[in-house]
Amino acid sequence: MRPQSDCPTGLMKSRILAAAMLAGLLASGAAWADSNCDEPVANWQPRGMLRQQLEQRGWTVQRIKVDDGCYEVRGTDRLGNRVKAKYGPASLRIRKLEIDFSEGGDASGYLDQGQKTN
């Protein structure tokens, strides 16, 4: 007899995709174990610059706040998935990314596919 799960198949697939996406970020070096930022305040870029970069990628930014010395962004990506991300405020490099995939969500746009970033 097979045990029943309270988790719908679509939700399980979204969680698997999110885990695969996180593994890709960790492998590419885009995420670190320490998500706190320690960049000097004098070097911080304006929040508007980060907002502009994200909107150019198709994100809708709902808010940007400072959390643990990082810029924390909440919004939706170009596919309508809810996102929460932390960025270094001086470098504007991503430190942490959480994605709540909608039904049938696809993580392929977030995975490192052999492209080198600086």
Rosetta blueprint (number, residue, H / E / L):
1 M L
2 R L
3 P L
4 Q L
5 S L
6 D L
7 C L
8 P L
9 T H
10 G H
11 L H
12 M H
13 K H
14 S H
15 R H
16 I H
17 L H
18 A H
19 A H
20 A H
21 M H
22 L H
23 A H
24 G H
25 L H
26 L H
27 A H
28 S H
29 G L
30 A L
31 A L
32 W L
33 A L
34 D L
35 S L
36 N L
37 C L
38 D L
39 E L
40 P L
41 V H
42 A H
43 N H
44 W L
45 Q L
46 P L
47 R H
48 G H
49 M H
50 L H
51 R H
52 Q H
53 Q H
54 L H
55 E H
56 Q H
57 R L
58 G L
59 W L
60 T E
61 V E
62 Q E
63 R E
64 I E
65 K E
66 V E
67 D E
68 D L
69 G L
70 C E
71 Y E
72 E E
73 V E
74 R E
75 G E
76 T E
77 D L
78 R L
79 L L
80 G L
81 N L
82 R E
83 V E
84 K E
85 A E
86 K E
87 Y E
88 G L
89 P L
90 A L
91 S L
92 L L
93 R L
94 I E
95 R E
96 K E
97 L E
98 E E
99 I E
100 D E
101 F L
102 S L
103 E L
104 G L
105 G L
106 D L
107 A L
108 S L
109 G L
110 Y L
111 L L
112 D L
113 Q L
114 G L
115 Q L
116 K L
117 T L
118 N L
